[in-house]
Amino acid sequence: MANLKAFMKSGHPPTLFAAFLYFDFSFAVWVLNGAMGPFISEQFHLTPGQIGLMVSIPTLAGALMRFPLGVLSQYIGRKNAAIVEMSAIIVALLYGFFFVKSFNNVLAMGVLLGIAGASFGVALSLGSGWFPKQYKGLAMGIAGAGNSGTALAALLAPRLAMHFGWQMVYGFAALMLLLPLFVMIQFAKEPPDAEHQSLAGHLKCLWELDGWVFNMIYVITFGGFLGLATFLPSFYYSQFHVTKVQAGSLTVLATLTGSLTRVLGGWLSDKIGGLWTLDIVFVMTLAGLVGLMQAPSLLATTLLFMLCFAALGAGNGATFQLVPLRWPTATAVAGSMIGEIGALGGSILPNLLGQSKQRTGSYTTGFLVYAGIALFVFLLLQSFARIWTKKWVRKGGRAITTYPMNEGIAAD
């Protein structure tokens, strides 16, 4: 309790709450097409490969929009960038409500939904910007727990689509987004941690090897989380022949687990270090993926997905405990870059699973390939962890608080 009070007093909780709400609702919008996948696929008679493409387009579009929004936030402020983005999302949802009538329209809508995916770097940096280094992991975890928007979409979208039609869901989402927009305008304050640099200074992290190692880690932790979250309703619907609403409910169990453990991952990383936390994450993820290759029962599959999401969610929190330690004066831009590549990774798994099902009649090959990628990144992490603990973090990945961080250090 004392630690919680110290945490709350060390920063600005209303801004942290506004950032969480902004990220939560934006995330829900971002994965809407995935949550409504069974309805859309039934109406347009989609193949597994087409389903994989449909749910991956918002992911790709959001990834491409993240970095520009992160750069923009450095010049107009993170709060203002969030307000501009949420306003744009509402306009995009109104397009979906009025004009989406065909599968090609759905694909185009997927690009517009990508606007919501751009929220990542801004939301986390805004939420954690008021907090000191020793609490960055927890603050990032709380703001990042907004990825519970996947559970919100999976819970509400199928039920609304069942009663009103799936196109109407876009309209409901536009109305719901007014809440986080109001909270952001009224309660959030721009953090004081920004340093004004040249564009070249902000982009410096793009050319550093450390940044690309973080990219690969996030391709697995966040990319895996996002890829599974968007594909899971269609997976359950086709694999176990449950109803569309049941597929959404089963998805909620898994995605909500991952959202909750994101906070745990940030907290644990503050305690034992982000690197050690990531070790645990990768071992759990690999165990879950190997188990899913066996095509178990509905109950076993759901439990294995919950294990994977728990690990991946904690991994997201652990990664972003480390990012502000590595780039303390360019967290928004570095976070946007890493989030962008990680989100691109979110398009890998739906397409792997869709093509695996379409070509082999089973999802096993898709899980096998992704497990191989995860193993490669895990081994890469082990190699670089030894370098990082000699330069900018303590053993295990805990924050160094005894002297100022040097952002220019890179592991070459």
N, C-alpha and C positions, 0 to 999 in steps of 0.2 A: 504493500500500500504506500509506503514511504517513497519507493522508487517511482510509483505511478504519479504521486504528487509532484515529485521533483521533475519528472518528465513534462507534466502539464504546465508547470510554472516556467520551464525553460524555453517555451516557445509560444505560439499563438494558436490555441486549439480551434477557434472558429475558422481560421484559414485552413487548418488541417481537415476539418469536417467538410468545408466547402469543396476542397480538392477531392476528398473521398466521394462525395455525392456526384460531383462533375464526372469523375472517372467511372463511377458505377453506372450511371445512366448512359454515358457515352458508350461504354462497353456493351451494354444491353442492346443499344441500337446497332452497334457494329456487327453483332452476331445474329441479327434478326432473321436473315435469310437461312442461316443454319438451323435456327430454332423452328422455322416454318418449313424446313426441307421436306418432310413427308407430305405436307399439303401441296407444295409446289411441284414436287416430283410426280405426285399422283395426277394432278391436273394436266401436266404437259408430257406425261409418260416418259420420264427421263431414265437414261441408263445410269449404272453406277459411276461411270466415268464422267457423265454430264453433271451428276450430283456433286462429285468431287470438285469439278471446275466451278460450279455455281457457288459453293460455300467458300472457295478459296479466293475468289475475286475481291470481296471486301477486304480480306486480309492483305492481299497484294497492294490494293489501292491505298489502304491505310498506312502501310509501311512506307510507301513512296511520299505520302503527305506529312509524315511525322517530322522528318528532319527540317523541312522548310518552316513548319510551325515552331519548332524549337528555336531556330535562328530568329524568327520574327519576334518571339517572346523576349529575346534579349534586348530588343530595341523598343518595343511598345509596352513591355512588362508582361509577366506571366498571367496576371489577373485579366488584363485587357485581351490577351491572346485567347484565353479560355472563353471570354464573353463573345468574341468574334466567332470562334469556332462553333459554340453552341447555337448561335444564331444561324450559321450556315447549315448546321445539321437539321434544324427545324425546317428550313426551306427545302432541303433534300427530301425529308420525309413527306412533305406536302406534295412533292413531285410523285413520290411513290403512291400516295393515296389517290391522286387524280389520274395518273397516266400509265401505271404499270398494268399491262393487259396481256402480254405475251412473254415467252421465255427470253427472247432477246431484250425485252424491257426489263426483265428480272436481272439479266447480266449487267445492263446499264445501271440499274438501281444499285447493284453490288458495288460499282465504282463510287457512286454517291455515298453509300454507307461507309466507304473508306474514310470519309471526312471525320467520322466519329472515332476511327482508329488512330487519328493523329493526336488524340488527347494525351497519349501516354507520357511523353517526356515532360510536357508542361504540368500535368497534374501532379506527378511525383515531386518535381522540383519545387512547385508552388507549395505543396503540403509540407515538405521537409525543410524549406528554406529558412524558417524561423528557428529551427532547432540546432543545438550544438552537435559536434561530431560524435560524441559518445551516445547520442540518441538518434542519429541519422537512420540507422537500420530499422528501429521501431517506427519512426515517423514515416519512412518510405514504405514499411510494411502496412501501416494503417491506410495510407493513401492508396497504395497498390492493391489493397483488399477490395477496391472498387471493381476488380475483375470478377467479383461476385455478380456483376451484371450479366454474366453468362447464365448463372442460375436464375436470375430474374427473368431473362428472356425465355429460357427453357420452361419456366413455370407458368408464365402468363401468356406468352405468344400462342402456344397451341390451343389453350382454352378460349382465348379471344377469337382465334381463327376458326375454331369449331362452331362458335355461335354467330359470328358476324362476317366471316370470310377473311381470308388471309390478307387481302389488299387493305382492309379496314385497319389492320394492326399498325400500319405505317401512320395512320391518322392518330390513333391512340398514343403512339410513341411520341409524336410531335407535341401533343398536349402534356404528356408526362414530363417532357424535357423542360417545360417552363419552371418546374420546381427547382432543379439545380441552378438554372440560370438566375432565378430570383435570389437564391441563397448566395451565389457567387457575387452578385452585384451588391448585396446588402451587407454581407458579413466578412468577406475575404479582404485581406490587406496584402499589398505587394511586399514580399520578404526583403529584408535589408542586405541579403548576402550576395547580390549581383555586383560584379566588377565589369565596367565598360571596357571592352577590348575591340580591336579591329576585327573585321570578319575573318581575316587570315588567322588571327589568334584563336578565335572560336573554332575554326575548322582544323586546328592543329591536331586534334585528337584523331582526325580521319586518317592521318598518315602514320600513326604510331602503331607498332605491332601489338602492344597491350590491348588497344581498342579492338583489334580484329580477333584476339583471343576471347575477349568478352562477348564479341558478336557470336562466336561459335557456341559459347556456353549458353547464351540466351536463345539461340536457334533451337536448342534442346528444351530448356526449361520453359520459356514463354512460348516458343513456336510449337512445342509439343502440347502445352496446355491449350493454346488457342486452336490448333489443328484438331485435337480430340473434341474440344467443346463444340466446334461448329459441325463436325461430322457425326457426333454421337447420336443425335435423334434419328438420322437416316440409318445409321448402323443398327440401332435397336429395332427399328421398324422393319428393316429387310432381313436381319439375321434371326430374330426371335418372333417376328410377326405379331408384336404387341400393337395396341392401338396407338394412334398418333399422340394422344394425350399421355398415355403411359410411357411412351418413348421420351417425352419431355420430362416427365416426373423422374424417370431413371437417370436422365442426364443431370437433373438438379442435384441428386445425391452425390454424384461424382464431382461436378464443378464447384458446388458449395464447399465441399471438403477442401479442394485446392485453394479456394479463396480465403478460407479461414486459416489455413496453414501458411499463407503468405505472411501474415502478421507474425506467426510463430517463427517463420524463417528469419524475418528481420530481427526479432527479439533474440533468438538463439545466436544469430551472427554477432550481435553486440556482445553477447556473453562469452562465446567460445571462439568466434571468428567465422567470417564468411567462407573461408576456404575449407575449413573442417566441415562446416554445414553442407557445402556443395559435395563433398565426398560422400556423405550420408545420402544426399539427394540422388546422386547418380547410381549408387548401389541399389537403392529402392526402385528407381525407375527401370533399371535393367531387369530386376527381378520381376516387376510387373509386366513388362513387355514380353519376357520369355514365357510367363504364365499365360498370357493372352494368345500366344501362338498355338496353344493346345486346343483352342475352340471349346472352352468349358461350358457349363450350364449357365443359365441366365443369372443365377445367384452368384456363382463363382466369378463370372465375367464382371458383374457389377462391383464386387468386392475388389477385384484386381484393378478395375478402372479407378476406384476410390483410392487405392494404394498409389497408383501412378499420379493421380491428381494431387494427392497429399504431398508427394515428393516434389512434383513440378512446381506447385504453389510455393512451397518452402524455398525451392531453388530460385524462384523469382525474387523473393524477399532477400535471400542471401546475396544474389548478384548485385542488387541495388543498395545493399549495405556497403559493398566494396566500391561502387562507382563514384560516390562523392568523396571517398578517401583518395582515389586515384586522380580525380579531376575536381578538386574542391572549388575552383573558380569558374568552371565551365560545365557544371553538372547538368544543366538543362540541355545543352547541345550534345554532350557526350551521351546522356541518357536517351535523347531522341535518336542519335545515330544507332546506339545499341538496340533500342526498341524497334527501330526501323528494320534492321537486319533480322532481329528475332522474329518480328511479325512476318517478314518474308519467309522465314522458316516455318511459320504456321500454315503456309500453303503446301508444304511438302507432304505432310501426313495425310490430309484428305485426298490428295491426288494419288499417293501411293496406295492407300486403301481402296479407293475407287477403281483404279486400274487393276489392282490385284484381284478384286472381286470379279471384275468384268472379264479378265483374261484367264483366270484360273478357277473361278467359282468359289474362292476362299479368300479371307483377309490375311491368312498366315504370312504370305510373302511380304505384304506391306509392313506388318509388324517386325518381321525378321530384318528387313532392310533398315528400318528406322532404329532398331536395336543396335545394328552395326555402326550406324552413324553416331549414336549416343556413346558407344564404347570408345570410338576414336576420339571424341571430344573429351571424355573422361581422362584418357591417357594424356591428351594435350594439356589438360588442367594440371595434372600431376607434375609435368615438366616445368610449367611456368610458375607454379606455386613456390617452388624452391627459389626462384629468382625474385619474385615479388616480396617474399618475407625478408629479404636482405636489403630491400630498397625503400618501400613505402608502406608496409604494414608489419605488424608484429606477427609472431608465430601463430599459425592457424587462421590469420586474416583479421585480427582485432585492430582497432584504431590506435594509431600512435598519437598521444595527446601531449607529449612533453615538448614538442617543437613544431613549428609551422610546417605544413606539407609543401613539398615542391612539385608543382604541377608538371614541370618540364621533364621530370624523370621518366624515362621509358625503358622497358626491358628489350634490349636489342638482341 
